């Protein structure tokens, strides 16, 4: 299946203030490359859905803001003329129509000839592995099947841009994981420019070429999943993406000394402290580590064990270990902590 051609998206000074004075989005500049999937990630009320609505044409930016699709200024172009496909959390399917009639709806509105329309419906159903459901009514489908129909309907008109607003939130965990794989496969096979909104960091890490982490109406950081995870721009991003441990220490003879251990360190101790990921603590034999702590709790999670540790600091630490052994409450264990894994952040 071919889309109508890859197109870049550009936001220029796009802000959104509602009539009651609520500032949903601060002035934002952003470029999404043609064929790229950008995920807007953040807590409720951070501005991610507002940004998607501006891209879709469901809302307009404050005066002076511009939305571009390639070289075309679409700021004042309504959604029905932007050639975008949309997938919502609520599916937004027509219950009085069959699966194939739902998928064909947008094509009929666009007056696509019958033969071409039938071909595109067939292709879309095949891509979502629901060809056998073509004649079924929507009320005969499971939640996962309905979302597949919604995806098929969105791609059937061959849109320039695909927009997905929390499409998996209403589904159970196992089904979310399955459909996450399906959506990733779909986006890669189409090569379409896509904007995906979610509050689920797992979805964001799995699907995004880049992730825009949003906080209070602003993009706090945008980068690849690895950049966001390994080099967070600030404490908000670090805490929102995965788990972070925070420690404070003092400098003594080129050592950073902190509760539970010490590591080689040159330079001043950061005023806001240091952070590290749970997997940066590497379990080692007694006497071989540079970090020790008592086990407060141990949670077996199948492929790893999540340890809650007391190293005498203000906060408990979290470690993620893969050794197949039992950990006793109160047991003292040792780790190595590489100073290169420590991230210095301002709050």
Phi, psi and omega in degrees: 000131177257137172275180185281016180109135181291143181220142175277161177236136179225128173254131179239113176049044180275112174239162177217119177239128182275168187300331180277005178093355179294127180264099184278332182213127174283164182305121189234133171247132183202137173240128175249121184290154177301129180084002182269147172254117176248129180255127173268120186236137177168173180287171177301138177082011183274349179109001185292317179289326176301317179297317179297320179296327176293319178295320184289330188095011175280347180210158178245146178289164173301165182306132179100341178282147182228143173239127182240137166251106187062234180265007183260125175281111183251016185308317182260007181275125181290164186303322184291347179249003180271347183056059175244149172256140182232140176232127184249163174300324186273005179073311180056042178268160179269112186292339182272004180245156174284174178302308184293329177291322175299314182294327182279347189304309182297329179289322178294319179300323179277003178059038174290132181305152187305312183297316178293321179298315180297321180296315182292322177299314180299314179298317183293318178296320179295319180298327181263008176057042179229026180302326182288352180259006190307321185268356184284153173278156183298323182288357176263005186253153172282171179300318179295321178294320179297321180291327175295322176296317179299320177294316179299318179297322182292326184268344183302320179285002182056063184289161175285328185223139175248127183242128183233118184250101179047051188291342186249001188300324185280358185261158178286167190301315182295319180291323176301316180298316180297314181288333174301316177296318180298316181294319178300315178298318180298311182296321180291321182288324180281329184064027185274152173289127186224144173238126185235127180252132179202159170252004184263113184294330178297316176299315182299315182293325183283327191254335189276131163293320171224154178241130173255107179275124185250145180212119175053047175081009180231155172277109181288326178194145172229135181181180176293161177307319181293319179297316180297320183283314185276332183226063180298145185284333182204178185294326179299311180297316181301317182285329183282327181262105178074201181245139178233139171260140180243136177222155176236143181214179178233155182267128176219111175051056179060026173237139170266111183258129182216165180304122178102344182174196180202153177221157175299139184202133173240136183107173183286157174285128181300136184298325182269007179086186181234156178233152173210156182277154180304324182283353178283345173276115182256118181298137181219173180286155179303132180091355183249357185260171173242016181207131178226152181199159176266142178283122175268315178210153176225127182241117177280120185241027176090278183274350178203171176245132177260118182255134170258124191237145174247110179252012180088005179274175180297322181248153172287152178257156175244134175236148178240111186236156187244002180292139179271084178206164178268143178243127183266142176299131181091350180291138175265126180232159183243152179223163163255143178230111182285126180300336179290344178274351180281133182247128179266124184225146168272149182293000000 
